[in-house]
């Protein structure tokens, strides 16, 4: 999560959402004002929905623990994210994700008190133009690969994030995007096409670090200045196999160069295993622009709600210039819908970008 956004903007977003909510009239003509705020039955992980207001409030929270080589054991109430979705008529929808990070931090036996900061993780308006196309305006997740689009901790198999899903590009974009699903030869093809102008339209002061918090400290920041590109995902074999491809041309804030990135990804789901993988290749004018790598991950159901996860990844970074190989073994336990417990161990070689050690998390999607 970004650690450098400013609270005043986030407070402004909260005020905007509150104004929209309070301005919404009751949809039932004979309903009282109190009845118009009656929520639908609530289920953990589905959010609190107010049908007459067209309003859904949800989010997630997670507590992390890690004991990595070269550092003391650390635990934190790491992320608390609030999702607010508001229907504006029949074709428009507003969405915002407000996140706080590191609200409580404990190192060894000491409570560090944390350094909570509020971040506008996402803020956009969707216009449902046709059944096969939605237009999105604002700040959204960059559509490269599968992992970045389902980045929330309760929705991923492991605590740590593969390098190929964060190291070569910005995880957020600000601008416009068209996305949807069309039929190609009787099968679904999902598509995303976007243009970013974060230099002029950037929301907040994000730092999309190339290396996430469970890696080394020497992390270039991958904020976009400008970008355009997209992704396609083709569904095969009765939707048990999905194969995707991505392309983005962009300019980063640091180091300020022009880059081109191509990527592929796949997900294959059977009764006995779920296999996923992503790979990217980045080029640019600078000799240090080139980066490449990827991962393959398997999720195997052991007993009810318990999964064994194995992942192997290899990545060549340009700053610092090194090749890293990481092997991760993990368990993922989902006792009830919306609650996820994870424990993993990883070994890395080829530098200190991904230190070896243990990681664990407890996360709740509410």
C-alpha positions as CSV (number, residue, x, y, z in Angstrom):
1,X,0.0,0.0,0.0
2,X,1.1,3.5,-0.6
3,X,2.6,5.3,2.3
4,X,2.7,8.9,1.1
5,X,-0.8,10.1,0.3
6,X,-2.2,13.0,2.2
7,X,-5.1,12.9,4.6
8,X,-6.9,16.1,3.5
9,X,-7.7,14.6,0.1
10,X,-9.0,11.5,1.7
11,X,-11.2,13.6,4.0
12,X,-12.5,15.3,1.0
13,X,-13.4,12.0,-0.6
14,X,-15.3,11.0,2.6
15,X,-17.2,14.2,2.5
16,X,-18.1,13.7,-1.2
17,X,-19.4,10.2,-0.6
18,X,-21.3,11.3,2.5
19,X,-23.0,14.1,0.5
20,X,-24.0,11.7,-2.3
21,X,-25.4,9.2,0.2
22,X,-27.5,11.8,2.1
23,X,-28.7,13.3,-1.1
24,X,-30.2,10.0,-2.4
25,X,-34.0,10.0,-2.2
26,X,-35.9,7.0,-1.0
27,X,-36.8,4.8,-4.0
28,X,-40.1,3.4,-2.7
29,X,-42.8,6.1,-2.9
30,X,-44.6,5.1,0.3
31,X,-41.5,4.2,2.4
32,X,-40.5,6.3,5.4
33,X,-37.1,7.9,5.5
34,X,-36.0,5.4,8.1
35,X,-37.2,2.4,6.0
36,X,-35.1,3.7,3.0
37,X,-32.0,3.0,5.0
38,X,-33.0,-0.6,5.9
39,X,-30.0,-2.8,4.9
40,X,-30.3,-6.2,3.2
41,X,-29.4,-9.3,5.2
42,X,-25.6,-9.2,5.9
43,X,-23.1,-11.9,5.1
44,X,-19.4,-11.6,6.1
45,X,-17.4,-10.8,3.0
46,X,-20.3,-9.3,1.0
47,X,-20.4,-5.8,2.5
48,X,-23.4,-4.0,4.0
49,X,-25.9,-3.2,1.3
50,X,-28.7,-0.6,1.5
51,X,-31.0,-1.4,-1.5
52,X,-33.1,1.8,-1.5
53,X,-29.9,3.9,-1.4
54,X,-28.0,1.9,-4.0
55,X,-25.1,1.9,-1.4
56,X,-22.7,-0.8,-0.4
57,X,-20.1,-0.4,2.3
58,X,-17.4,-3.1,2.9
59,X,-13.7,-3.5,3.1
60,X,-11.0,-5.6,4.7
61,X,-8.5,-5.6,7.5
62,X,-5.4,-7.8,8.0
63,X,-2.8,-8.4,10.7
64,X,0.6,-9.5,9.6
65,X,3.6,-11.2,11.2
66,X,7.0,-11.7,9.7
67,X,10.3,-13.0,10.8
68,X,12.8,-12.5,8.0
69,X,16.5,-12.9,7.7
70,X,18.4,-9.8,8.7
71,X,15.6,-8.2,10.7
72,X,13.8,-8.7,14.0
73,X,10.4,-10.4,14.2
74,X,7.6,-7.8,13.4
75,X,3.9,-7.8,13.6
76,X,1.4,-5.1,12.6
77,X,-2.2,-4.3,12.0
78,X,-1.1,-3.6,8.5
79,X,-4.1,-2.5,6.4
80,X,-7.6,-1.4,7.0
81,X,-9.4,-0.6,3.8
82,X,-13.0,0.8,3.4
83,X,-14.9,0.2,0.2
84,X,-17.9,2.5,-0.7
85,X,-19.9,1.8,-3.8
86,X,-22.8,4.2,-4.7
87,X,-25.2,3.8,-7.6
88,X,-25.9,7.1,-9.3
89,X,-28.9,6.4,-11.5
90,X,-29.1,3.3,-13.6
91,X,-25.8,3.7,-15.5
92,X,-23.4,5.5,-13.3
93,X,-21.6,4.1,-10.2
94,X,-19.1,5.7,-7.9
95,X,-16.5,3.6,-6.1
96,X,-13.8,4.6,-3.6
97,X,-11.3,2.6,-1.5
98,X,-9.7,4.4,1.4
99,X,-6.9,2.6,3.1
100,X,-4.8,3.1,6.3
101,X,-1.6,1.2,6.7
102,X,0.6,0.2,9.6
103,X,-1.9,1.4,12.2
104,X,-0.1,-0.7,15.0
105,X,3.4,-2.0,14.7
106,X,5.1,-4.4,17.2
107,X,8.8,-5.2,16.9
108,X,10.1,-7.9,19.3
109,X,8.5,-7.1,22.7
110,X,8.0,-3.3,21.9
111,X,4.9,-1.6,20.6
112,X,6.0,0.9,18.0
113,X,2.7,2.6,17.9
114,X,2.5,2.5,14.2
115,X,2.5,5.3,11.6
116,X,-1.0,5.2,10.2
117,X,-1.6,7.2,7.1
118,X,-4.7,7.4,5.0
119,X,-4.5,6.7,1.3
120,X,-6.9,7.0,-1.6
121,X,-6.2,3.6,-3.0
122,X,-8.9,3.8,-5.6
123,X,-11.4,6.5,-6.6
124,X,-13.4,6.3,-9.9
125,X,-16.7,6.6,-11.6
126,X,-18.1,3.9,-13.9
127,X,-20.4,4.5,-16.8
128,X,-22.1,1.4,-18.1
129,X,-22.2,2.4,-21.8
130,X,-23.4,-1.0,-23.3
131,X,-23.8,-4.5,-22.1
132,X,-20.2,-5.2,-23.3
133,X,-18.5,-2.0,-22.3
134,X,-18.0,0.1,-19.2
135,X,-16.1,3.3,-19.1
136,X,-14.1,4.2,-16.0
137,X,-12.7,7.6,-15.0
138,X,-10.4,8.2,-12.0
139,X,-7.8,6.2,-10.1
140,X,-7.8,2.5,-10.6
141,X,-5.6,-0.6,-10.5
142,X,-3.4,-1.0,-13.5
143,X,-4.7,-3.9,-15.7
144,X,-1.5,-6.0,-16.0
145,X,-1.8,-9.6,-15.2
146,X,-4.3,-11.2,-12.7
147,X,-2.6,-10.5,-9.4
148,X,-2.7,-6.8,-9.5
149,X,-6.4,-6.7,-10.1
150,X,-7.2,-8.9,-7.0
151,X,-4.5,-7.5,-4.8
152,X,-6.5,-7.4,-1.5
153,X,-5.0,-9.7,1.1
154,X,-8.1,-11.9,1.7
155,X,-8.3,-12.6,-2.0
156,X,-4.7,-13.8,-2.6
157,X,-3.2,-17.2,-1.8
158,X,0.0,-15.9,0.0
159,X,1.1,-13.1,2.3
160,X,3.9,-12.0,0.0
161,X,3.6,-10.8,-3.5
162,X,5.6,-12.1,-6.5
163,X,8.1,-9.7,-7.9
164,X,6.7,-9.8,-11.4
165,X,3.4,-8.3,-10.1
166,X,4.9,-5.1,-8.8
167,X,8.5,-4.5,-9.7
168,X,8.4,-3.2,-13.3
169,X,5.3,-1.0,-13.4
170,X,3.0,1.2,-11.3
171,X,0.3,-0.6,-9.5
172,X,-2.1,2.3,-9.9
173,X,-3.1,4.5,-12.9
174,X,-5.2,7.7,-13.1
175,X,-7.1,8.5,-16.2
176,X,-9.7,6.6,-18.3
177,X,-10.3,3.0,-19.1
178,X,-12.7,1.0,-21.2
179,X,-13.4,-2.6,-20.2
180,X,-15.9,-5.4,-20.7
181,X,-16.5,-8.8,-22.2
182,X,-17.2,-9.8,-25.8
183,X,-17.8,-13.1,-27.5
184,X,-15.1,-14.5,-29.8
185,X,-15.9,-17.8,-31.5
186,X,-18.4,-18.7,-28.9
187,X,-16.1,-17.9,-25.9
188,X,-15.7,-14.9,-23.6
189,X,-12.9,-12.5,-24.2
190,X,-12.4,-9.9,-21.4
191,X,-10.6,-6.7,-22.3
192,X,-9.2,-3.6,-20.7
193,X,-7.8,-0.6,-22.5
194,X,-6.6,2.4,-20.5
195,X,-4.8,5.8,-20.8
196,X,-3.0,7.3,-17.8
197,X,-2.0,10.9,-17.1
198,X,-0.9,10.7,-13.5
199,X,1.4,13.7,-13.9
200,X,-1.5,16.0,-14.3
201,X,-4.4,14.0,-12.8
202,X,-2.7,12.1,-10.0
203,X,-4.9,11.6,-6.9
204,X,-2.8,11.7,-3.7
205,X,1.0,11.4,-3.5
206,X,1.4,7.7,-3.9
207,X,4.7,5.8,-3.9
208,X,4.2,2.6,-5.9
209,X,7.3,1.0,-4.6
210,X,8.8,-1.6,-6.9
211,X,9.6,-3.9,-4.0
212,X,6.8,-4.4,-1.5
213,X,7.3,-4.2,2.3
214,X,8.4,-7.8,2.7
215,X,11.4,-7.2,0.5
216,X,14.6,-5.2,0.8
217,X,14.6,-1.4,1.5
218,X,16.3,-0.3,-1.7
219,X,13.1,0.1,-3.7
220,X,12.7,2.3,-6.8
221,X,9.3,4.0,-7.1
222,X,7.3,3.1,-10.1
223,X,4.8,6.0,-10.3
224,X,3.4,6.6,-13.8
225,X,3.8,10.0,-15.5
226,X,2.0,8.8,-18.6
227,X,0.9,5.4,-19.8
228,X,-1.4,3.6,-22.3
229,X,-2.1,0.0,-23.0
230,X,-4.3,-2.8,-22.0
231,X,-5.0,-6.5,-21.4
232,X,-7.0,-9.3,-22.8
233,X,-8.1,-12.5,-21.2
234,X,-9.6,-15.4,-23.2
235,X,-11.6,-18.2,-21.5
236,X,-11.2,-21.8,-22.7
237,X,-12.2,-25.3,-21.8
238,X,-15.5,-24.5,-20.2
239,X,-14.0,-21.5,-18.4
240,X,-11.5,-23.8,-16.5
241,X,-8.6,-22.2,-18.4
242,X,-8.0,-18.5,-18.9
243,X,-5.1,-17.1,-20.9
244,X,-4.2,-13.4,-20.8
245,X,-1.8,-11.0,-22.4
246,X,-0.8,-7.4,-21.5
247,X,1.0,-4.5,-23.2
248,X,1.8,-1.1,-21.8
249,X,3.9,1.8,-23.0
250,X,4.7,4.2,-20.2
251,X,7.0,6.8,-18.6
252,X,7.9,6.5,-14.9
253,X,8.6,9.2,-12.5
254,X,11.7,7.5,-11.1
255,X,13.8,6.6,-13.0
256,X,12.4,8.9,-15.6
257,X,12.5,6.8,-18.8
258,X,10.2,5.5,-21.4
259,X,9.4,1.8,-21.2
260,X,7.4,-0.9,-23.0
261,X,6.1,-3.9,-21.1
262,X,4.6,-7.1,-22.4
263,X,3.1,-9.8,-20.2
264,X,1.3,-13.1,-20.3
265,X,-0.7,-14.9,-17.6
266,X,-2.8,-17.9,-17.2
267,X,-5.1,-19.6,-14.7
268,X,-6.0,-23.3,-14.9
269,X,-8.5,-24.7,-12.4
270,X,-9.4,-28.4,-11.9
271,X,-10.9,-30.3,-9.1
272,X,-7.5,-31.2,-7.6
273,X,-5.3,-28.1,-8.3
274,X,-5.4,-24.5,-9.4
275,X,-2.3,-23.4,-11.4
276,X,-1.6,-19.8,-12.0
277,X,1.3,-18.0,-13.6
278,X,2.5,-14.6,-14.8
279,X,5.5,-13.4,-16.7
280,X,6.6,-9.9,-17.9
281,X,9.4,-8.4,-20.0
282,X,10.2,-4.7,-19.9
283,X,12.5,-2.8,-22.3
284,X,13.4,0.9,-22.6
285,X,16.0,3.3,-23.8
286,X,18.3,3.0,-20.8
287,X,20.5,-0.1,-20.3
288,X,19.0,-0.5,-16.9
289,X,15.4,-0.5,-18.3
290,X,15.4,-4.2,-19.0
291,X,13.6,-6.4,-16.5
292,X,12.1,-9.8,-16.9
293,X,10.7,-12.7,-14.9
294,X,7.7,-14.5,-13.7
295,X,6.2,-17.2,-11.5
296,X,4.2,-20.3,-11.4
297,X,2.0,-21.1,-8.4
298,X,-0.1,-24.1,-7.4
299,X,-3.0,-24.2,-5.0
300,X,-4.0,-27.7,-3.8
301,X,-7.0,-28.4,-1.6
302,X,-6.0,-30.7,1.3
303,X,-9.2,-30.9,3.4
304,X,-12.3,-28.7,3.6
305,X,-11.2,-25.0,3.5
306,X,-7.5,-25.8,3.8
307,X,-5.1,-25.4,0.9
308,X,-1.4,-26.1,0.3
309,X,0.4,-23.4,-1.8
310,X,3.7,-23.7,-3.7
311,X,5.3,-21.1,-5.8
312,X,8.5,-20.7,-7.7
313,X,9.6,-17.4,-9.2
314,X,12.6,-16.0,-11.0
315,X,13.2,-12.3,-11.6
316,X,15.9,-10.1,-13.1
317,X,15.9,-6.6,-11.7
318,X,17.7,-3.6,-13.1
319,X,18.1,-1.5,-9.9
320,X,19.9,-3.2,-8.3
321,X,20.9,-5.4,-11.2
322,X,20.5,-8.9,-9.9
323,X,18.7,-12.1,-10.6
324,X,16.5,-13.4,-7.7
325,X,15.0,-16.9,-7.4
326,X,12.4,-17.4,-4.7
327,X,10.7,-20.6,-3.6
328,X,7.6,-20.2,-1.4
329,X,5.6,-22.9,0.5
330,X,2.4,-21.8,2.3
331,X,-0.9,-22.9,3.7
332,X,-4.1,-21.0,3.3
333,X,-7.1,-21.7,5.6
334,X,-10.5,-20.2,5.1
335,X,-12.7,-21.5,8.0
336,X,-15.6,-19.3,7.0
337,X,-16.4,-17.0,4.1
338,X,-14.5,-13.8,4.5
339,X,-11.9,-15.0,7.0
340,X,-8.5,-16.1,5.8
341,X,-5.4,-17.4,7.7
342,X,-2.1,-17.7,6.0
343,X,1.3,-19.1,7.0
344,X,4.3,-19.3,4.6
345,X,8.0,-19.8,4.4
346,X,10.2,-18.6,1.6
347,X,13.8,-19.1,0.5
348,X,15.4,-16.5,-1.8
349,X,18.8,-16.4,-3.4
350,X,20.5,-13.8,-5.6
351,X,20.6,-10.8,-3.3
352,X,18.6,-9.3,-0.4
353,X,15.6,-8.1,-2.4
354,X,13.5,-11.0,-1.1
355,X,15.0,-12.0,2.3
356,X,14.1,-15.6,3.5
357,X,12.0,-16.3,6.5
358,X,8.5,-16.8,7.8
359,X,5.4,-14.7,7.1
360,X,1.8,-15.0,8.4
361,X,-1.4,-13.1,8.3
362,X,-5.0,-13.1,9.5
363,X,-7.3,-11.1,7.2
364,X,-11.1,-10.4,7.2
365,X,-13.2,-9.3,4.2
366,X,-16.2,-7.6,5.7
